[in-house]
Amino acid sequence: MTPRPPPGIADAKRSSRVLRAMLVTFGLLTLVAIAFVYPFVERGEEVFQSANWTRPYWLLALLAVPVVVWRMTLGADARVPRLALPTVAPLVLGPRGIRTRLRDLPGIVRGAALVLAILALARPENVLRGEQNEERGIDIVIVLDLSGSMRAVMDAPSSIPAPGMAGMKRPTRLDIAKDVIVDFVSRRKTDRIGVVVFGRAAYVLAPPTLDYTLLTKLVRQMELDVIDGAGTAIGDAVGVGTARLRRSSAKSKAVILLTDGDSNAGSIAPEYATHLAQAQGVRVYTVQIGNGDTVDVQDGVDIFGQPHYIKAHFPVNPELLKKMASDTGAEAFVANDRKGLEESMHSILDRLERTRFLAQAATMEDLFPFFLVPAVVLIVLEALARLLVVRRFP
């Protein structure tokens, strides 16, 4: 049976362990704070205040850090082999000096490295680093007609088809309109552009934005029959477009209406939509596609799989479009082909005043390298400490 040490010696050992535990804790916190200097210097307070942790479940691993540090410091004493001596004389030759006082250093360094590695695994991102750029631009909402009349062919086929062109599908008014809108967007630099589509009802495809890539993708994906095209709700469409510009701070705000039909649906009259636009300082530029003449419309395919076309007539109301434009201080245009539509769109832009607004360019930045780099440095330091300072045998 192992004899118990005298009460005085036991109390001294207990006090020594408590003091050692306090020093280990203080050393760990100090080393972590020193390691935080690097991310703080590089990115400031936003590293900790504005960071968005995309994998927060990794933060639960921080609960294991005290266990790891304890096993490598105070807990390591229980795993060290001991030799009973009949006399205290050999203690004179035992380990002494600064190295014995640094025996807990590797455990402290590894604990700090583990804290930083866990923070890096949680993948912090900075989502609030915006750059305020003063730009010159205007706010525009393009209102695109997706009613059934947009199936009409919009080309000028020659009487003698070119070789290999016979039976090919001819571009529709919608095809041409999408191409022109995409080209229009690609030429812009600082104009916020939104898109509204309408048939029997109106829908917001994209609010005014500077993300031209997304806008182009959405426009190219637009097809007939994605909404109810059995009507032309011009009033609803202009009203929705005006609503998207209601909170705009731009001096120049414009709705560009592309339609090839007369208003015959919707819950808002075109005249009232014009009044709403006037109240919000929005100019409504109208582009009439076609002139109401008889046009070709694809009516399925023939027995050979080639497109079959029939004649159809879609009435237009140029007086209504002219009145909507003039009442809002804008202009009305008529386009019978691709060139005419392109010229109309660019003429509208030339007539708009330029204004200034602040464009908020949000950025996404990974912050994990600012934690990973100090963690790797600490792991290297731990290896050097074990090799050069606190070597143990065996």
ZAMARGU-4260 file (C-alpha; in steps of 0.2 Angstrom, whole numbers, plus 5000, padded with zeros to 4 digits):
<rodrens>
0) 5000/5000/5000 | 5007/5017/4995 | 5009/5028/5010 | 5000/5045/5009 | 5011/5061/5009
5) 5010/5072/5024 | 4996/5085/5023 | 5008/5100/5021 | 5016/5091/5006 | 4999/5087/4998
10) 4993/5105/5000 | 5009/5111/4992 | 5006/5100/4977 | 4988/5105/4975 | 4993/5123/4976
15) 5007/5120/4963 | 4995/5111/4951 | 4982/5125/4953 | 4995/5138/4949 | 5002/5128/4934
20) 4984/5127/4927 | 4982/5145/4929 | 4998/5148/4920 | 4993/5136/4906 | 4977/5145/4904
25) 4985/5162/4903 | 4998/5156/4891 | 4985/5149/4879 | 4974/5164/4879 | 4989/5176/4877
30) 4996/5165/4862 | 4978/5165/4854 | 4977/5184/4856 | 4994/5186/4848 | 4989/5175/4834
35) 4974/5186/4831 | 4985/5201/4828 | 4988/5195/4810 | 4970/5194/4804 | 4966/5210/4814
40) 4980/5220/4805 | 4975/5213/4788 | 4956/5216/4789 | 4953/5225/4805 | 4938/5223/4816
45) 4927/5216/4802 | 4936/5199/4803 | 4927/5197/4820 | 4912/5208/4819 | 4906/5206/4801
50) 4911/5189/4797 | 4898/5176/4791 | 4902/5158/4797 | 4897/5147/4783 | 4901/5131/4792
55) 4897/5136/4810 | 4895/5118/4816 | 4914/5117/4816 | 4914/5129/4831 | 4908/5116/4842
60) 4925/5108/4841 | 4932/5122/4851 | 4925/5112/4866 | 4938/5099/4864 | 4953/5112/4865
65) 4953/5112/4884 | 4954/5093/4884 | 4968/5092/4872 | 4978/5106/4881 | 4975/5097/4898
70) 4981/5080/4891 | 4997/5088/4885 | 5001/5098/4901 | 4994/5093/4918 | 4987/5077/4912
75) 5003/5071/4904 | 5011/5069/4922 | 5000/5054/4925 | 5007/5045/4910 | 5025/5049/4914
80) 5035/5033/4921 | 5040/5035/4939 | 5055/5028/4949 | 5055/5026/4968 | 5071/5032/4976
85) 5076/5027/4994 | 5085/5044/4996 | 5083/5062/4990 | 5101/5064/4985 | 5098/5059/4967
90) 5086/5074/4966 | 5101/5085/4965 | 5105/5078/4948 | 5087/5079/4942 | 5080/5091/4929
95) 5082/5109/4933 | 5082/5126/4925 | 5072/5135/4912 | 5068/5120/4902 | 5058/5112/4916
100) 5047/5127/4917 | 5044/5127/4899 | 5038/5109/4898 | 5020/5114/4895 | 5024/5126/4881
105) 5021/5112/4867 | 5004/5109/4874 | 5000/5128/4875 | 5006/5131/4857 | 4996/5116/4850
110) 4980/5122/4859 | 4982/5139/4851 | 4985/5131/4834 | 4969/5120/4836 | 4959/5135/4840
115) 4964/5144/4824 | 4962/5129/4814 | 4944/5126/4820 | 4940/5144/4816 | 4947/5142/4798
120) 4937/5126/4796 | 4921/5136/4800 | 4925/5146/4784 | 4922/5164/4789 | 4917/5176/4775
125) 4916/5194/4774 | 4900/5199/4765 | 4899/5218/4771 | 4914/5224/4762 | 4906/5236/4749
130) 4914/5248/4738 | 4905/5265/4736 | 4908/5270/4718 | 4901/5286/4711 | 4894/5283/4694
135) 4884/5291/4681 | 4868/5282/4675 | 4850/5281/4674 | 4837/5268/4680 | 4828/5259/4667
140) 4814/5246/4667 | 4811/5237/4650 | 4793/5231/4649 | 4793/5216/4636 | 4777/5210/4628
145) 4775/5191/4629 | 4757/5190/4622 | 4753/5178/4608 | 4755/5191/4594 | 4774/5190/4598
150) 4774/5174/4588 | 4773/5184/4572 | 4788/5183/4560 | 4799/5198/4560 | 4810/5197/4545
155) 4811/5202/4527 | 4812/5186/4517 | 4817/5187/4499 | 4806/5180/4485 | 4820/5167/4481
160) 4826/5158/4497 | 4845/5156/4499 | 4852/5139/4496 | 4850/5128/4512 | 4838/5141/4519
165) 4821/5134/4513 | 4810/5128/4527 | 4821/5135/4541 | 4812/5143/4555 | 4811/5161/4554
170) 4814/5173/4569 | 4799/5179/4578 | 4796/5196/4585 | 4801/5189/4602 | 4817/5182/4596
175) 4822/5199/4588 | 4817/5208/4604 | 4827/5197/4615 | 4842/5199/4604 | 4840/5218/4604
180) 4838/5219/4623 | 4853/5208/4626 | 4863/5219/4615 | 4856/5235/4623 | 4861/5228/4641
185) 4879/5223/4635 | 4882/5241/4629 | 4877/5249/4646 | 4890/5252/4660 | 4882/5261/4674
190) 4864/5260/4671 | 4853/5250/4682 | 4841/5240/4672 | 4826/5229/4676 | 4814/5219/4666
195) 4795/5216/4667 | 4786/5204/4656 | 4767/5204/4653 | 4753/5195/4644 | 4736/5194/4652
200) 4745/5200/4668 | 4762/5208/4672 | 4777/5200/4681 | 4794/5206/4687 | 4808/5196/4679
205) 4822/5207/4687 | 4822/5223/4697 | 4834/5237/4692 | 4851/5230/4694 | 4869/5232/4689
210) 4871/5213/4687 | 4871/5212/4668 | 4876/5194/4667 | 4861/5188/4677 | 4850/5200/4667
215) 4856/5193/4651 | 4853/5175/4656 | 4835/5179/4662 | 4831/5188/4646 | 4838/5174/4635
220) 4827/5161/4644 | 4811/5170/4641 | 4799/5160/4630 | 4781/5162/4625 | 4769/5152/4635
225) 4779/5154/4651 | 4764/5166/4656 | 4747/5167/4650 | 4749/5176/4633 | 4730/5177/4629
230) 4729/5195/4632 | 4739/5212/4632 | 4739/5220/4649 | 4748/5236/4644 | 4742/5246/4659
235) 4747/5233/4672 | 4764/5231/4664 | 4768/5250/4664 | 4761/5251/4682 | 4772/5237/4688
240) 4787/5245/4679 | 4783/5261/4687 | 4782/5253/4705 | 4799/5246/4703 | 4806/5264/4701
245) 4796/5271/4715 | 4810/5271/4727 | 4824/5276/4714 | 4835/5291/4719 | 4840/5293/4701
250) 4836/5309/4692 | 4831/5300/4676 | 4819/5286/4677 | 4812/5277/4662 | 4800/5263/4657
255) 4803/5256/4639 | 4788/5248/4633 | 4790/5235/4619 | 4773/5229/4612 | 4765/5224/4596
260) 4747/5224/4601 | 4733/5234/4608 | 4728/5234/4627 | 4714/5222/4630 | 4717/5214/4647
265) 4723/5219/4665 | 4715/5228/4680 | 4724/5245/4677 | 4719/5256/4662 | 4734/5262/4652
270) 4728/5280/4655 | 4729/5277/4674 | 4746/5269/4673 | 4752/5284/4663 | 4746/5295/4677
275) 4756/5285/4690 | 4771/5287/4679 | 4769/5305/4679 | 4767/5306/4698 | 4783/5296/4700
280) 4793/5306/4687 | 4795/5291/4676 | 4796/5294/4657 | 4787/5280/4647 | 4795/5277/4630
285) 4785/5266/4619 | 4791/5255/4605 | 4778/5248/4593 | 4783/5232/4585 | 4775/5231/4568
290) 4762/5242/4560 | 4747/5231/4561 | 4749/5223/4544 | 4746/5205/4540 | 4760/5194/4546
295) 4766/5176/4545 | 4764/5166/4560 | 4771/5148/4562 | 4757/5135/4563 | 4766/5119/4567
300) 4776/5109/4555 | 4771/5100/4539 | 4773/5081/4535 | 4791/5083/4532 | 4795/5092/4548
305) 4797/5109/4540 | 4789/5125/4549 | 4772/5129/4542 | 4766/5147/4541 | 4749/5155/4540
310) 4744/5173/4538 | 4737/5183/4553 | 4732/5200/4558 | 4736/5208/4575 | 4728/5225/4578
315) 4739/5239/4586 | 4735/5256/4594 | 4748/5269/4589 | 4737/5283/4596 | 4738/5275/4614
320) 4756/5273/4613 | 4760/5290/4607 | 4749/5298/4621 | 4757/5288/4634 | 4774/5294/4629
325) 4769/5312/4626 | 4760/5313/4643 | 4776/5308/4652 | 4788/5319/4642 | 4795/5304/4632
330) 4793/5299/4614 | 4785/5285/4604 | 4794/5274/4591 | 4789/5261/4578 | 4800/5247/4573
335) 4796/5235/4558 | 4812/5225/4558 | 4828/5222/4569 | 4837/5238/4563 | 4822/5248/4567
340) 4821/5241/4584 | 4839/5243/4588 | 4839/5261/4582 | 4823/5264/4593 | 4832/5257/4609
345) 4848/5268/4606 | 4838/5283/4602 | 4829/5282/4619 | 4845/5281/4628 | 4852/5296/4619
350) 4837/5306/4625 | 4838/5302/4643 | 4848/5313/4655 | 4862/5307/4664 | 4862/5307/4683
355) 4873/5302/4697 | 4870/5288/4710 | 4880/5277/4722 | 4882/5260/4716 | 4885/5247/4730
360) 4897/5234/4724 | 4895/5220/4737 | 4910/5208/4738 | 4912/5191/4745 | 4929/5187/4753
365) 4935/5171/4762 | 4943/5175/4778 | 4949/5158/4783 | 4967/5160/4777 | 4969/5174/4790
370) 4966/5160/4803 | 4975/5146/4794 | 4991/5154/4792 | 4994/5158/4810 | 4989/5140/4814
375) 5002/5133/4803 | 5015/5144/4810 | 5011/5138/4828 | 5012/5120/4823 | 5029/5123/4816
380) 5034/5132/4832 | 5027/5117/4842 | 5038/5105/4833 | 5053/5116/4835 | 5050/5118/4854
385) 5049/5099/4856 | 5065/5097/4846 | 5076/5111/4854 | 5068/5115/4871 | 5059/5102/4879
390) 5066/5086/4872 | 5061/5070/4883 | 5069/5054/4885 | 5063/5041/4882
</rodrens>
